[in-house]
Amino acid sequence: MVSTPFRDAGRSDAIREVLETSYRQRQLLHIGAGSAVPLLKNTIWLVVRGMVKLEAVTIHGDPLLLGLAGPNEPFGEPLTNVQAYEACTLTDSDLLCLTCAEIEQAPHLAMAVMQAVISRHRQAETLLSLLGLRRVEERVRGFLELLAQDYGQACEDGLRLNLRLTHQELASALSTTRVTVTRVIGLLRDEGWLKIDGQRHLVISHLPRMA
């Protein structure tokens, strides 16, 4: 199994402090769940609340999940060179729009954004390492662990994911099929590693609870 260490709380706190101190008066853009986020040239989005799915479209027209951006995490056109790059909200989200010029002129903000970008880079590397695992079950376990450790919320049974990814989206992220993901999730539920709560959220029950 590929190791998926817990998110760097210090990095998350640093960028949140910068946002609260320097941009308290800035108007946030509220975007409802399931909506596309416009990707503008020389502009970076910061997630204040919510969750955004980052994906691309393959030459065959199939969606490919590239990663997620949660609270205090950046995304945008300047941070990728992937063609057909798209961003879509998974939940109701509040976003802050910053130009690259603004970031360059504020060293404290630039440092916080850089730390957040490093964290996103590590997430991407972990996802790539999961694709090297031969067994699909290990890929699914590793990916759900990554999501739980980055975005999970403590609950009575473990860590709950308050976001919904379809089996097809999981399959596209892990280079497998929807049918295989559905079968593996069934196996993980049977062994008690994974649960589904009353709101149909996934709960990873074997991980240590977050403080």
N, C-alpha and C positions, 0 to 999 in steps of 0.2 A: 504494500500500500504506500502511496506517495504521501509524505508528510505535508499537512496543511496547517501551519502554525496560526495561532490566533492573531487577529488584526492588531496593528500597532495603535493602541489607545492614545498614546502621546501624540501621534500624527493627527488623529482625528480631532483631539482636543485643541491642537494648535491651530488648525484651519478654522474650527468653529469660533475660537476666541477672536481671530482676525476678522472674521465675517461680522460677528456681533459688535466688535469695537469700531470698525471702519465703515460698515455698510448698513448700519441699523436703519437708516432713513431711506435706503434704496427700495424701490418697489419690486416685489417678487412677482414672477409670472406663475400663475396657478394653471396647471394643465391637468385635465381629468384623465383617469385611467384609460389606457388603450388609445391614446392620442399620439400622433407624430410630433416630435420636437424639431423645429427648423434648425438646420445646421448652417450657420452663417460664417462667411470668410473672416478670419482674424478675430473670431469670437469664441470664448470658452464659457460653457455653462457649468455652474456649480449647483449640485443638488443640496437644497436646504432641508426639505422633507420629501419623503417618498422614495421611489425606485424607478430607474430607467433601464430599459433593455437596449443593448447595443448589438446591432447585427448587420450583416451584409447580405447581398443577394448574389448567388452563384451565377455562372454563365448559363446554367440550365434553368434559372429562375427560382431556385429553391432558397429559402431563408437559412442563414447560417449564424447561430448565436456566437458572438465574439466576447461577451462579458456583460457585467452589470455595473451600474453606478448608483450607489446609495448615498445616504446623508454625508455631507462634507466631501464628496468625491466629484472630480471634474470630468467632463467629456466635451467633445466638440471637434470641428473640422481641423483645427491646427494640430490636434493630437493623434491624427491618423493619416496614413497614406493608402488606406484600403478603398478601393473603388466601390461604388454602390453602397456606401456606408449609411446606415439609418439608425435613428434613435426613437424609441417609443416608450411611453410611460407604462409601467406595470401596475402602478397604483396612482391615486390622486397625488400630484407632486407640486411642490413649490420650488422654482428654479431662479437662480440669480445669474444674470447675463453680464459678463465682463469682457471688455475688449483686450486684446493682447497688449495694446499701448498702456492701458490702465495698470495691468499687472506688471509691466516692465518699469513703470514709474513708481511702484510701491514695493520696495525690497522685502518688507515683512510679508506682504501678500504673495510675492513671487516665491519666497522660500516655502511658505505654507502650501502653495499649489504644487511646487516641485516635490515636496514630500508626499502629497496625495497622488501625484502621477507615478512616483516610485512604487507606491503601494499597489496601484492599478497594474503596473508592469509586473510586479510579483504575482498578482492574481493571474495575469495572462500566461506567465511562465508555468504556474502550477497547472493551469488548464491544459497547456501543451504537454506537460509531463504525464497527465492522466491519459492523453490519447495514445501514449506509448505502451500502456498496459494492455496485455493480450486479452484478459478476461473482461467482458463487458460489465459483469457484476462489480469488479473492482473499480472500473471507471465511474459507475453510477454512485457507489459508496463514496469515492473520493470527491466527486463533484458536489454531492449533497453535504458532505463534511465541510467543504470549502464555503458553500453558501451559508451553512449554519454558523460557522466560526466567524464569518465576515458580517453576516446580517441577521443571525438568529436572535430571538428574544427568549429569555429564560421563562420556563413554565414548569408546572408540576412534574411533567414527564420528561423534560429534557430541554432541547432548544427548538423553538417553533419558528418556521419560516412564514412570515406574514406576506408572502408574495406567491403568486401562482404562475408556474411555468407548465405548459402543456407537455405531455409525453413526447410530442413531436419536437418541441423546442429542446427538451433534454436530449433527444436522439440526435438532433442536428449539432448540438454542442459536443457530443461525445462520439460522433462518427459511427452511428449505428442506426437501427431502425426503431420506429415507434413500437412495433409489436414486441421487440426484444426489451425495450425499456419497460413496457407494461408488465412483461413477465418477471423481470428482475425486481421491480417495485413490489410485486406480489410476493416474491420470495422474501424480500427484506421485511415485509409486514408479517409474514408467517413466522419468522424467527424472532420478532419483537424488536428488531433493530430500528424499524421505522413504524411510526403510527400516523394516523390521520385524525385530527380533532373534529369537533362538532361543526366548525366552520370550513371544513375541508382543507385545512392547512396541514402541511407536512410537519411532523415532529420527529427529530432525530433524538432517540432516547438514550443512546449509549454514550454520548459526549458528556464531559463534566459540565456542570452548570456554570454559566457566566456570572461574574459578580455584578 
